Amino acid sequence: MLHVCYGFSPRGAAQYLGRALHTALDNMSWSDDWNGLRIIFIAGNESADQGVDDYDFRVSARAARDKDIIINALYAGNREQGIVEKWHEIAQHGGGTFSVIDPASSWANAGDASSPR
């Protein structure tokens, strides 16, 4: 399993998810075994569109799917804000799941990427 958590800070900071995904896809060794498990877990608490002009997470997520790599997105905040910040789209394009860890709640919320609500 691959865990990518690029620029994550609970106080908020620049988080370039497209760049993190691009780097993971291009700079890491991925198994060529058709039976191998290839997953990226990406987490953060800011907009998924930061740095989109240089590295669009949608392009990177589609490239991951082409390599049979699943991307799961974990948003640190409430589910509605994660949807506003486009975290569900990371999972949709990456064939994974969109989940949240809501600090106002006592439990994490995992959901289906194809249905953000």
SULQUIMO-V96309 format. One record per backbone hydrogen bond with DSSP energy under -0.5 kcal/mol. CO is the residue of the C=O (numbers start at 1). NH is the residue of the N-H. If there is no record, write none. Layout:
BEGIN
CO;NH, CO;NH
END
This chain:
BEGIN
2;4, 2;41, 3;5, 4;43, 5;7, 9;12, 15;17, 16;20, 17;21, 18;22, 19;23, 20;24, 21;25, 22;26, 23;27, 24;28, 28;30, 33;36, 36;38, 37;39, 38;70, 39;2, 40;42, 40;72, 41;4, 42;74, 44;76, 47;50, 49;52, 51;54, 51;55, 55;57, 56;59, 56;60, 57;61, 58;62, 59;63, 60;64, 61;65, 62;66, 63;67, 64;67, 64;69, 65;68, 68;70, 70;40, 70;72, 71;96, 72;42, 73;75, 73;99, 74;44, 75;77, 75;101, 78;82, 79;83, 80;84, 81;85, 82;87, 82;88, 83;86, 85;48, 86;90, 87;91, 88;92, 89;93, 90;94, 91;95, 91;96, 92;95, 94;71, 96;113, 97;73, 97;99, 98;111, 99;75, 100;102, 100;109, 101;77, 101;103, 102;105, 107;102, 108;110, 109;100, 111;98, 112;115
END
